[in-house]
């Protein structure tokens, strides 16, 4: 991904997670989401082969650690934009790893 694509990807994931957490009545801290954005950018800037988690695994780990949320978040929970971006990420990663 280019850095512009990664920035957009990160913003869409973050927006989707905020949407989900608000629907779950979880009180969020904006400062946590700045940290999340930085961590997402770092992870998904890596070559696909070096990325250790899927976007949803990353978000699940984040909410478990920051908000003690035990529910498992799926791409569908994050809204259509984030869901689409996660699916595109998966397809792109699979293609890159098969090259």
C-alpha positions in Angstrom: 0.0 0.0 0.0 1.1 3.5 -0.6 1.3 5.9 2.4 -1.8 7.7 1.1 -3.7 4.4 0.9 -2.5 3.4 4.4 -3.7 6.8 5.8 -7.1 6.2 4.3 -7.2 2.6 5.4 -6.3 3.6 9.0 -8.9 6.4 9.1 -11.7 4.1 7.8 -10.8 1.4 10.3 -10.7 3.9 13.2 -14.0 5.4 12.2 -15.6 1.9 11.9 -14.3 1.0 15.4 -15.6 4.2 16.9 -19.0 3.4 15.3 -19.0 -0.1 16.8 -17.9 1.0 20.3 -20.5 3.7 20.4 -23.2 1.2 19.5 -21.9 -1.0 22.3 -22.2 1.9 24.7 -18.4 1.9 25.4 -17.0 5.2 26.6 -14.1 6.0 24.3 -11.1 8.3 24.8 -10.0 10.2 21.7 -6.4 10.0 22.8 -6.6 6.2 22.5 -7.6 6.5 18.9 -4.6 8.7 18.1 -2.4 5.9 19.5 -4.4 3.3 17.6 -4.0 5.2 14.3 -0.2 5.4 14.8 0.0 1.7 15.7 -2.2 0.7 12.7 -0.1 2.9 10.4 3.1 1.2 11.7 1.7 -2.3 11.3 0.2 -1.9 7.8 3.2 0.1 6.4 5.2 -3.1 6.7 5.5 -5.4 3.8 2.6 -7.8 3.7 4.9 -10.7 4.7 5.9 -8.9 7.9 2.4 -7.9 9.0 1.7 -10.1 12.0 -2.1 -9.6 12.4 -5.2 -9.0 10.3 -6.9 -5.6 10.7 -9.7 -7.2 12.8 -7.2 -9.1 15.0 -5.4 -5.8 15.6 -8.6 -4.0 16.5 -9.8 -6.9 18.8 -6.5 -6.8 20.7 -6.7 -3.0 21.0 -10.3 -3.0 22.5 -9.4 -5.9 24.8 -6.4 -4.1 26.2 -7.8 -0.6 26.3 -11.5 -1.1 27.1 -11.5 -4.7 28.5 -14.1 -5.6 25.8 -14.4 -9.4 25.5 -16.7 -9.5 22.4 -15.1 -10.5 19.1 -15.3 -7.7 16.5 -15.8 -8.9 12.9 -15.4 -6.8 9.7 -19.2 -6.5 9.4 -19.4 -4.9 12.9 -17.3 -2.0 11.6 -19.7 -0.8 8.9 -19.6 -1.2 5.2 -16.6 1.0 4.4 -14.3 -0.7 6.9 -15.7 -4.1 5.9 -14.9 -3.4 2.3 -11.4 -2.2 3.1 -10.6 -5.2 5.2 -11.7 -7.5 2.4 -9.6 -5.6 -0.1 -6.6 -5.8 2.2 -7.0 -9.5 2.5 -7.2 -10.0 -1.3 -4.2 -7.8 -1.9 -2.2 -9.6 0.8 -3.0 -13.0 -0.7 -2.0 -11.8 -4.2 1.3 -10.3 -2.9 2.1 -13.5 -1.0 1.4 -15.6 -4.0 3.7 -13.6 -6.3 
